[in-house]
Amino acid sequence: MTQAPARRRVGRRQHDREIVALAVPAFGALVAEPLFLMADTAIVGHLGTAQLAGLGVASALLMTAVSVFVFLAYATTAAVARRVGAGDLQAAIRQGMDGIWLALFLGAVLVAVALPTAPHLVDLFGASDAAAPYATTYLRISVLGIPAMLVVLAATGVLRGLQDTKTPLYVAIAGFVANGALNLGLVYGADLGIAGSAWGTVIAQCGMALAYLVVVLRGARKHGASLRPDAAGIRASAQAGVPLLVRTLSLRAILMIATAVAARLGDADIAAHQIILSLWSLLAFALDAIAIAGQAIIGRYLGAGDSQGARETCRRMVEWGIAVGVLLGILVVITRPVFLPLFTSDSAVKDAALPALVIVALSQPISGIVFVLDGVLMGAGDGPYLAWAMLLTLAVFTPVALLVPVWGGGLTALWATMTLMMTVRMLTLWLRTRSGRWIVTGATR
């Protein structure tokens, strides 16, 4: 009778060690990514308001493009982890190379589209006459780094699938340091202005992509994996990524609708909404780190044919998600009086944000479950279900959110609607994991 609880405790400790070993470095790498934009903003901000406004428009376009193609990391992680679990490292790296070749192809297409259309894209985002030339300059130079950015996403997925989240952390830190040094030197030392900031970022991104390629190529040589592009493998990578692309676009649509609704509520509400959204995104990094660990571990267990291990890991990760969500919620409540003055001194904005932040705090355990189960199903390669679940969530969220200005309640009601959205996601993901249909073992799904 005492052996079963003892075995469970040992199993939990093993899962905990795996989760921490993968999630902590993943969190560091995730936090390092937005620091690129923060460094650019700090450096360009001293050039003038028009330059900073131009950077804001161009960065929004670039970040949208990159976020849309984040499936390159997610799909590659799951596919590589399955083959690692099956004990076929050669096939794992071969699968990873297919994802990298797909990233290069997509990057080339984006460059070909964005270069000639840069002025029109800037106008579409409503840049002022003063800011538009700076936005166009920054965008035209920065798009040259998109292939490198997409390679970084795909190669990050390869390493995560290989159960390595430390290397992406080291590369992210080196890239951030290089980006800051290059920007300072080119913007002020070489007097290139905003163009110098763009070139500095492109060079740093290319350096990061090169570092990843060196690591992956070393692994390919070690295990005898082919480096040549394989049409069938690239096509399979693209097919696996399409459902995750639908999922990502649906989530982006939800965030855009929420921002549009906040704008209709008034200036104070939209300002408070942007502050809360930035905090919400920061909290998401911590939860997403656990999800990344889930992608890698679940994929490995299923590849090894260990469905019981996958179930136990899923259960333990949900416990982690709830615990971290509760902790983050408490931190939000405690730090509210300190957090808001960092962004605004306007009492109207603070009054709008304070009650909405309580809603955000209360919803963090729900978010913890959502992020974890999202990662579990991604690791299982259950992309089609994730796509349909997010489309359903979008369909539920949209009419309720659009009625917020009619019903009243202001920003607090809007973030209650955001909590409804996360609750719908939680229910759809919970039903899927409870059904067990996501558990498909073997080197491929």
SEPA-441301 format. One record per residue (C-alpha): residue number from 0; residue in one letter; z, x, y. Coordinates in nm, 4 decimals, decimal comma, m for minus. Layout:
(NUM A (Z X Y))
...
END
This chain:
(0 M (0,0000 0,0000 0,0000))
(1 T (0,0725 0,2862 0,2384))
(2 Q (m0,2499 0,4746 0,1581))
(3 A (m0,4871 0,2245 0,3223))
(4 P (m0,3173 0,2325 0,6663))
(5 A (m0,2995 0,6115 0,6437))
(6 R (m0,6712 0,6307 0,5671))
(7 R (m0,7453 0,3999 0,8585))
(8 R (m0,5421 0,6208 1,0927))
(9 V (m0,7277 0,9303 0,9735))
(10 G (m1,0596 0,7488 1,0170))
(11 R (m0,9679 0,6402 1,3699))
(12 R (m0,8703 0,9948 1,4647))
(13 Q (m1,2022 1,1234 1,3315))
(14 H (m1,3948 0,8613 1,5298))
(15 D (m1,1864 0,9383 1,8389))
(16 R (m1,2687 1,3085 1,8160))
(17 E (m1,6398 1,2336 1,7822))
(18 I (m1,6381 0,9875 2,0715))
(19 V (m1,4501 1,2217 2,3053))
(20 A (m1,6620 1,5243 2,2075))
(21 L (m1,9804 1,3381 2,3015))
(22 A (m1,8632 1,1054 2,5802))
(23 V (m1,6804 1,3529 2,8069))
(24 P (m1,9753 1,5929 2,8563))
(25 A (m2,2097 1,2931 2,8825))
(26 F (m1,9961 1,1545 3,1659))
(27 G (m2,0159 1,4876 3,3478))
(28 A (m2,3948 1,4941 3,3172))
(29 L (m2,4236 1,1324 3,4367))
(30 V (m2,2099 1,2000 3,7435))
(31 A (m2,4085 1,5157 3,8223))
(32 E (m2,7363 1,3222 3,8475))
(33 P (m2,6551 1,1214 4,1656))
(34 L (m2,5213 1,4387 4,3245))
(35 F (m2,8850 1,5464 4,3690))
(36 L (m2,9421 1,2571 4,6065))
(37 M (m2,6074 1,3121 4,7796))
(38 A (m2,6926 1,6779 4,8447))
(39 D (m3,0354 1,5855 4,9812))
(40 T (m2,8786 1,3161 5,1995))
(41 A (m2,6158 1,5517 5,3435))
(42 I (m2,8720 1,8228 5,4235))
(43 V (m3,1477 1,5977 5,5591))
(44 G (m2,8965 1,3880 5,7545))
(45 H (m2,8493 1,6745 5,9986))
(46 L (m3,2218 1,6797 6,0785))
(47 G (m3,2119 1,3391 6,2450))
(48 T (m3,1893 0,9648 6,1901))
(49 A (m3,5630 0,9166 6,1326))
(50 Q (m3,5670 1,1891 5,8662))
(51 L (m3,2646 1,0385 5,6927))
(52 A (m3,4213 0,6920 5,6999))
(53 G (m3,7417 0,8365 5,5548))
(54 L (m3,5427 1,0035 5,2770))
(55 G (m3,3707 0,6735 5,2009))
(56 V (m3,7003 0,4897 5,1536))
(57 A (m3,8624 0,7659 4,9456))
(58 S (m3,5517 0,8137 4,7308))
(59 A (m3,5331 0,4406 4,6589))
(60 L (m3,8920 0,4509 4,5315))
(61 L (m3,8310 0,7605 4,3202))
(62 M (m3,5039 0,6357 4,1716))
(63 T (m3,6660 0,3025 4,0839))
(64 A (m3,9460 0,4835 3,8992))
(65 V (m3,7042 0,7044 3,7078))
(66 S (m3,4646 0,4211 3,6191))
(67 V (m3,7536 0,2174 3,4773))
(68 F (m3,8366 0,4998 3,2355))
(69 V (m3,4800 0,5692 3,1237))
(70 F (m3,5888 0,4305 2,7852))
(71 L (m3,7314 0,7777 2,7212))
(72 A (m3,3736 0,8976 2,6760))
(73 Y (m3,2387 0,5917 2,4945))
(74 A (m3,5186 0,5462 2,2409))
(75 T (m3,5393 0,9189 2,1684))
(76 T (m3,1642 0,9448 2,1113))
(77 A (m3,1665 0,6697 1,8479))
(78 A (m3,4766 0,7979 1,6662))
(79 V (m3,3594 1,1601 1,6564))
(80 A (m3,0032 1,0685 1,5523))
(81 R (m3,1322 0,8690 1,2537))
(82 R (m3,3232 1,1687 1,1242))
(83 V (m3,0230 1,3939 1,1815))
(84 G (m2,8158 1,1548 0,9723))
(85 A (m3,0821 1,1643 0,7018))
(86 G (m3,0537 1,5441 0,6983))
(87 D (m3,4120 1,6070 0,8155))
(88 L (m3,3761 1,8219 1,1272))
(89 Q (m3,7445 1,9150 1,1216))
(90 A (m3,8461 1,5483 1,1487))
(91 A (m3,5735 1,4923 1,4103))
(92 I (m3,7142 1,7585 1,6407))
(93 R (m4,0698 1,6441 1,5677))
(94 Q (m3,9666 1,2950 1,6787))
(95 G (m3,8127 1,4447 1,9895))
(96 M (m4,1349 1,6306 2,0718))
(97 D (m4,3245 1,3012 2,0507))
(98 G (m4,0873 1,1608 2,3144))
(99 I (m4,1423 1,4655 2,5366))
(100 W (m4,5213 1,4378 2,5067))
(101 L (m4,4939 1,0694 2,5999))
(102 A (m4,2858 1,1673 2,9039))
(103 L (m4,5527 1,4163 3,0155))
(104 F (m4,8259 1,1557 2,9768))
(105 L (m4,6350 0,8893 3,1711))
(106 G (m4,5425 1,1449 3,4377))
(107 A (m4,9073 1,2425 3,4858))
(108 V (m5,0050 0,8757 3,5243))
(109 L (m4,7318 0,8178 3,7828))
(110 V (m4,8391 1,1229 3,9845))
(111 A (m5,2025 1,0079 3,9782))
(112 V (m5,0988 0,6628 4,1049))
(113 A (m4,8314 0,7628 4,3563))
(114 L (m5,0064 1,0457 4,5418))
(115 P (m5,2893 0,8390 4,6942))
(116 T (m5,0755 0,5268 4,7408))
(117 A (m4,7682 0,6923 4,8941))
(118 P (m4,8263 0,5585 5,2509))
(119 H (m4,8785 0,2056 5,1179))
(120 L (m4,5644 0,2229 4,9024))
(121 V (m4,3641 0,3371 5,2040))
(122 D (m4,5005 0,0486 5,4130))
(123 L (m4,4182 m0,1938 5,1303))
(124 F (m4,0514 m0,0889 5,1526))
(125 G (m4,0517 m0,1666 5,5248))
(126 A (m4,0058 0,1822 5,6682))
(127 S (m4,0047 0,1950 6,0497))
(128 D (m4,2835 0,3684 6,2422))
(129 A (m4,0503 0,6623 6,3107))
(130 A (m3,9340 0,6995 5,9514))
(131 A (m4,2626 0,6312 5,7699))
(132 P (m4,4209 0,9777 5,8180))
(133 Y (m4,1077 1,1497 5,6846))
(134 A (m4,0863 0,9093 5,3910))
(135 T (m4,4526 0,9694 5,3061))
(136 T (m4,4116 1,3469 5,3248))
(137 Y (m4,1031 1,3455 5,1048))
(138 L (m4,2580 1,1037 4,8555))
(139 R (m4,5884 1,2894 4,8184))
(140 I (m4,4112 1,6159 4,7447))
(141 S (m4,1374 1,4671 4,5266))
(142 V (m4,3745 1,2779 4,2979))
(143 L (m4,4943 1,6182 4,1766))
(144 G (m4,1527 1,6494 4,0128))
(145 I (m4,1746 1,3171 3,8263))
(146 P (m4,3210 1,4678 3,5070))
(147 A (m4,0305 1,7141 3,5020))
(148 M (m3,7819 1,4310 3,5630))
(149 L (m3,9227 1,2308 3,2720))
(150 V (m3,9231 1,5383 3,0466))
(151 V (m3,5550 1,5832 3,1344))
(152 L (m3,4890 1,2233 3,0267))
(153 A (m3,6717 1,2633 2,6953))
(154 A (m3,5235 1,6067 2,6215))
(155 T (m3,1769 1,4777 2,7046))
(156 G (m3,2358 1,2087 2,4432))
(157 V (m3,3380 1,4755 2,1915))
(158 L (m3,0171 1,6721 2,2435))
(159 R (m2,7991 1,3612 2,2379))
(160 G (m2,9617 1,2636 1,9105))
(161 L (m2,8789 1,6109 1,7815))
(162 Q (m2,5144 1,5312 1,8768))
(163 D (m2,5247 1,7772 2,1691))
(164 T (m2,4099 1,6437 2,5069))
(165 K (m2,2743 1,9769 2,6329))
(166 T (m2,6142 2,1355 2,6990))
(167 P (m2,7253 1,8441 2,9244))
(168 L (m2,3998 1,8877 3,1178))
(169 Y (m2,4624 2,2598 3,1702))
(170 V (m2,8240 2,1986 3,2740))
(171 A (m2,7193 1,9216 3,5143))
(172 I (m2,4599 2,1450 3,6814))
(173 A (m2,7070 2,4344 3,7122))
(174 G (m2,9691 2,1974 3,8506))
(175 F (m2,7293 2,0579 4,1110))
(176 V (m2,6311 2,4069 4,2300))
(177 A (m2,9941 2,5223 4,2421))
(178 N (m3,0993 2,2064 4,4246))
(179 G (m2,8363 2,2559 4,6957))
(180 A (m2,9178 2,6239 4,7457))
(181 L (m3,2938 2,5655 4,7542))
(182 N (m3,2638 2,2756 4,9969))
(183 L (m3,0488 2,4715 5,2375))
(184 G (m3,2831 2,7695 5,2220))
(185 L (m3,6064 2,5749 5,2596))
(186 V (m3,4876 2,3132 5,5110))
(187 Y (m3,3064 2,5482 5,7465))
(188 G (m3,3898 2,9044 5,6394))
(189 A (m3,7655 2,8454 5,6083))
(190 D (m3,7573 2,5673 5,8709))
(191 L (m3,9601 2,3287 5,6531))
(192 G (m3,7569 2,0215 5,7452))
(193 I (m3,7698 1,7238 5,5105))
(194 A (m4,0604 1,8825 5,3215))
(195 G (m3,8278 2,1703 5,2321))
(196 S (m3,5771 1,9264 5,0843))
(197 A (m3,8497 1,7698 4,8709))
(198 W (m3,9799 2,1077 4,7497))
(199 G (m3,6269 2,2254 4,6707))
(200 T (m3,5645 1,9202 4,4553))
(201 V (m3,9002 1,9533 4,2763))
(202 I (m3,8335 2,3199 4,1967))
(203 A (m3,4837 2,2375 4,0674))
(204 Q (m3,6204 1,9544 3,8521))
(205 C (m3,8905 2,1788 3,7058))
(206 G (m3,6254 2,4415 3,6304))
(207 M (m3,4156 2,1829 3,4472))
(208 A (m3,7157 2,0649 3,2459))
(209 L (m3,7985 2,4259 3,1556))
(210 A (m3,4399 2,4890 3,0420))
(211 Y (m3,4524 2,1835 2,8157))
(212 L (m3,7901 2,2841 2,6738))
(213 V (m3,6587 2,6306 2,5904))
(214 V (m3,3707 2,4758 2,3925))
(215 V (m3,5950 2,2244 2,2127))
(216 L (m3,8665 2,4823 2,1369))
(217 R (m3,6057 2,7188 1,9960))
(218 G (m3,4905 2,4415 1,7639))
(219 A (m3,8501 2,3616 1,6686))
(220 R (m3,9174 2,7225 1,5698))
(221 K (m3,5918 2,7418 1,3759))
(222 H (m3,6692 2,4330 1,1675))
(223 G (m4,0476 2,4707 1,1468))
(224 A (m4,1288 2,1595 1,3501))
(225 S (m4,4783 2,1238 1,4935))
(226 L (m4,5161 2,1304 1,8712))
(227 R (m4,8634 1,9773 1,8873))
(228 P (m4,8970 1,6245 2,0264))
(229 D (m4,9229 1,3646 1,7505))
(230 A (m5,0978 1,0433 1,8542))
(231 A (m4,9221 0,8299 1,5933))
(232 G (m4,5797 0,9706 1,6831))
(233 I (m4,6359 0,9263 2,0574))
(234 R (m4,7539 0,5697 1,9981))
(235 A (m4,4426 0,4990 1,7889))
(236 S (m4,2216 0,6388 2,0662))
(237 A (m4,3952 0,4148 2,3197))
(238 Q (m4,3587 0,1081 2,0963))
(239 A (m3,9872 0,1754 2,0521))
(240 G (m3,9523 0,2117 2,4280))
(241 V (m4,1263 m0,1131 2,5313))
(242 P (m3,8330 m0,3464 2,4452))
(243 L (m3,5920 m0,1140 2,6261))
(244 L (m3,8280 m0,1159 2,9249))
(245 V (m3,8105 m0,4970 2,9272))
(246 R (m3,4322 m0,4757 2,9078))
(247 T (m3,4161 m0,2300 3,1986))
(248 L (m3,6554 m0,4295 3,4171))
(249 S (m3,4519 m0,7465 3,3546))
(250 L (m3,1332 m0,5690 3,4589))
(251 R (m3,3043 m0,4319 3,7716))
(252 A (m3,4190 m0,7845 3,8541))
(253 I (m3,0606 m0,9106 3,8286))
(254 L (m2,9387 m0,6432 4,0695))
(255 M (m3,2231 m0,7152 4,3135))
(256 I (m3,1504 m1,0891 4,3062))
(257 A (m2,7807 m1,0223 4,3703))
(258 T (m2,8666 m0,8043 4,6707))
(259 A (m3,1100 m1,0651 4,8055))
(260 V (m2,8432 m1,3359 4,7774))
(261 A (m2,5861 m1,1137 4,9495))
(262 A (m2,8320 m1,0575 5,2354))
(263 R (m2,8522 m1,4349 5,2860))
(264 L (m2,4735 m1,4567 5,3156))
(265 G (m2,4618 m1,2505 5,6358))
(266 D (m2,4401 m0,8936 5,7627))
(267 A (m2,0746 m0,8443 5,6702))
(268 D (m2,1353 m0,9719 5,3181))
(269 I (m2,4406 m0,7563 5,2504))
(270 A (m2,2570 m0,4508 5,3844))
(271 A (m1,9570 m0,5255 5,1602))
(272 H (m2,1912 m0,5923 4,8683))
(273 Q (m2,3510 m0,2491 4,9017))
(274 I (m2,0086 m0,0843 4,9015))
(275 I (m1,8981 m0,2781 4,5933))
(276 L (m2,2290 m0,2131 4,4173))
(277 S (m2,1868 0,1612 4,4706))
(278 L (m1,8384 0,1428 4,3168))
(279 W (m1,9658 m0,0757 4,0316))
(280 S (m2,2341 0,1845 3,9590))
(281 L (m1,9758 0,4636 3,9593))
(282 L (m1,7575 0,2720 3,7124))
(283 A (m2,0656 0,2199 3,4984))
(284 F (m2,1003 0,5974 3,4545))
(285 A (m1,7652 0,6148 3,2753))
(286 L (m1,8538 0,3240 3,0465))
(287 D (m2,2092 0,4473 2,9921))
(288 A (m2,0722 0,7790 2,8649))
(289 I (m1,9066 0,5911 2,5768))
(290 A (m2,2312 0,4021 2,5177))
(291 I (m2,4211 0,7319 2,4926))
(292 A (m2,1742 0,8525 2,2330))
(293 G (m2,2340 0,5250 2,0492))
(294 Q (m2,6113 0,5739 2,0481))
(295 A (m2,5801 0,9192 1,8921))
(296 I (m2,3042 0,8434 1,6392))
(297 I (m2,4372 0,5054 1,5227))
(298 G (m2,7883 0,6432 1,4797))
(299 R (m2,6544 0,9307 1,2706))
(300 Y (m2,4464 0,7040 1,0438))
(301 L (m2,7356 0,4646 0,9844))
(302 G (m2,9720 0,7541 0,9160))
(303 A (m2,7256 0,8806 0,6548))
(304 G (m2,7133 0,5359 0,4931))
(305 D (m2,3446 0,4919 0,5825))
(306 S (m2,3295 0,1294 0,6961))
(307 Q (m1,9504 0,1185 0,6587))
(308 G (m1,9120 0,4214 0,8840))
(309 A (m2,1369 0,2527 1,1407))
(310 R (m1,9227 m0,0638 1,1329))
(311 E (m1,5978 0,1296 1,1687))
(312 T (m1,7380 0,3362 1,4548))
(313 C (m1,8575 0,0213 1,6307))
(314 R (m1,5120 m0,1366 1,5961))
(315 R (m1,3366 0,1727 1,7283))
(316 M (m1,5763 0,2104 2,0188))
(317 V (m1,5159 m0,1487 2,1239))
(318 E (m1,1444 m0,0655 2,1366))
(319 W (m1,2303 0,2357 2,3529))
(320 G (m1,4465 0,0215 2,5797))
(321 I (m1,1707 m0,2342 2,6339))
(322 A (m0,9072 0,0353 2,6969))
(323 V (m1,1233 0,2251 2,9462))
(324 G (m1,2221 m0,1027 3,1125))
(325 V (m0,8554 m0,2010 3,1597))
(326 L (m0,7781 0,1443 3,3033))
(327 L (m1,0730 0,1276 3,5452))
(328 G (m0,9736 m0,2233 3,6529))
(329 I (m0,6197 m0,1085 3,7333))
(330 L (m0,7578 0,1880 3,9302))
(331 V (m0,9828 m0,0430 4,1344))
(332 V (m0,6893 m0,2671 4,2287))
(333 I (m0,4637 0,0253 4,3178))
(334 T (m0,7219 0,2168 4,5224))
(335 R (m0,8690 m0,0772 4,7148))
(336 P (m0,6780 m0,0020 5,0372))
(337 V (m0,7887 0,3628 5,0237))
(338 F (m1,1436 0,3088 4,8970))
(339 L (m1,2741 0,0646 5,1575))
(340 P (m1,1865 0,2678 5,4732))
(341 L (m1,4001 0,5520 5,3350))
(342 F (m1,7071 0,3334 5,3851))
(343 T (m1,6283 0,1034 5,6759))
(344 S (m1,3878 0,0359 5,9602))
(345 D (m1,5243 m0,3153 6,0175))
(346 S (m1,2503 m0,5679 5,9417))
(347 A (m1,5063 m0,8392 5,8565))
(348 V (m1,6618 m0,6181 5,5897))
(349 K (m1,3185 m0,5335 5,4485))
(350 D (m1,2187 m0,9011 5,4398))
(351 A (m1,5362 m0,9853 5,2463))
(352 A (m1,4959 m0,6952 5,0033))
(353 L (m1,1253 m0,7185 4,9143))
(354 P (m1,1292 m1,0404 4,7067))
(355 A (m1,4638 m0,9479 4,5486))
(356 L (m1,3144 m0,6170 4,4367))
(357 V (m1,0451 m0,8107 4,2498))
(358 I (m1,3224 m0,9866 4,0576))
(359 V (m1,4809 m0,6498 3,9791))
(360 A (m1,1461 m0,5151 3,8576))
(361 L (m1,0816 m0,8147 3,6301))
(362 S (m1,4304 m0,7868 3,4798))
(363 Q (m1,4049 m0,4218 3,3757))
(364 P (m1,2785 m0,4900 3,0184))
(365 I (m1,5792 m0,7203 2,9730))
(366 S (m1,8052 m0,4446 3,1072))
(367 G (m1,6444 m0,2010 2,8642))
(368 I (m1,7390 m0,4205 2,5675))
(369 V (m2,0911 m0,4746 2,7039))
(370 F (m2,1658 m0,1059 2,7553))
(371 V (m2,0306 m0,0092 2,4138))
(372 L (m2,2181 m0,2783 2,2207))
(373 D (m2,5321 m0,2049 2,4209))
(374 G (m2,5051 0,1580 2,3094))
(375 V (m2,4370 0,0588 1,9490))
(376 L (m2,7480 m0,1596 1,9280))
(377 M (m2,9589 0,1061 2,1018))
(378 G (m2,8362 0,3605 1,8497))
(379 A (m2,9373 0,1188 1,5749))
(380 G (m3,2860 0,0901 1,7251))
(381 D (m3,2358 m0,2826 1,7848))
(382 G (m3,4455 m0,2805 2,1018))
(383 P (m3,6269 m0,6140 2,0551))
(384 Y (m3,2980 m0,8039 2,0380))
(385 L (m3,1694 m0,6222 2,3476))
(386 A (m3,4846 m0,7220 2,5346))
(387 W (m3,4550 m1,0913 2,4434))
(388 A (m3,0804 m1,0942 2,5137))
(389 M (m3,1344 m0,9503 2,8624))
(390 L (m3,4145 m1,1962 2,9379))
(391 L (m3,1770 m1,4786 2,8402))
(392 T (m2,9097 m1,3292 3,0656))
(393 L (m3,1569 m1,3117 3,3541))
(394 A (m3,2515 m1,6769 3,2945))
(395 V (m2,8847 m1,7852 3,3093))
(396 F (m2,7917 m1,5642 3,6053))
(397 T (m3,0818 m1,6421 3,8394))
(398 P (m3,0253 m2,0140 3,9126))
(399 V (m2,6487 m1,9725 3,9397))
(400 A (m2,6817 m1,6779 4,1793))
(401 L (m2,9380 m1,8580 4,3967))
(402 L (m2,6969 m2,1515 4,4327))
(403 V (m2,4147 m1,9314 4,5675))
(404 P (m2,5200 m1,9760 4,9352))
(405 V (m2,5352 m2,3521 4,8761))
(406 W (m2,2024 m2,3866 4,6954))
(407 G (m2,0161 m2,1495 4,9244))
(408 G (m1,7556 m1,8942 4,8279))
(409 G (m1,9384 m1,6009 4,9843))
(410 L (m1,9370 m1,2591 4,8260))
(411 T (m1,6474 m1,3442 4,5950))
(412 A (m1,8558 m1,6220 4,4392))
(413 L (m2,1525 m1,3872 4,4047))
(414 W (m1,9462 m1,1291 4,2160))
(415 A (m1,7975 m1,4057 4,0031))
(416 T (m2,1595 m1,4826 3,9138))
(417 M (m2,2087 m1,1128 3,8301))
(418 T (m1,9092 m1,1449 3,5985))
(419 L (m2,0737 m1,4500 3,4403))
(420 M (m2,3803 m1,2331 3,3826))
(421 M (m2,1726 m0,9667 3,2071))
(422 T (m1,9976 m1,2346 3,0017))
(423 V (m2,3308 m1,3727 2,8811))
(424 R (m2,4355 m1,0183 2,7879))
(425 M (m2,1089 m0,9685 2,6028))
(426 L (m2,1539 m1,2876 2,4021))
(427 T (m2,5130 m1,2124 2,3046))
(428 L (m2,4237 m0,8563 2,2012))
(429 W (m2,1091 m0,9659 2,0155))
(430 L (m2,3011 m1,2287 1,8186))
(431 R (m2,5572 m0,9677 1,7149))
(432 T (m2,3037 m0,7080 1,6046))
(433 R (m2,0989 m0,9734 1,4222))
(434 S (m2,4069 m1,0868 1,2288))
(435 G (m2,4639 m0,7380 1,0862))
(436 R (m2,8416 m0,7712 1,1272))
(437 W (m2,8486 m0,4553 1,3380))
(438 I (m2,7412 m0,2485 1,0375))
(439 V (m3,0647 m0,1092 0,8983))
(440 T (m3,0130 0,2223 0,7193))
(441 G (m3,2586 0,5058 0,6633))
(442 A (m3,4393 0,7746 0,8609))
(443 T (m3,6481 0,5080 1,0364))
(444 R (m3,5713 0,1468 1,1225))
END
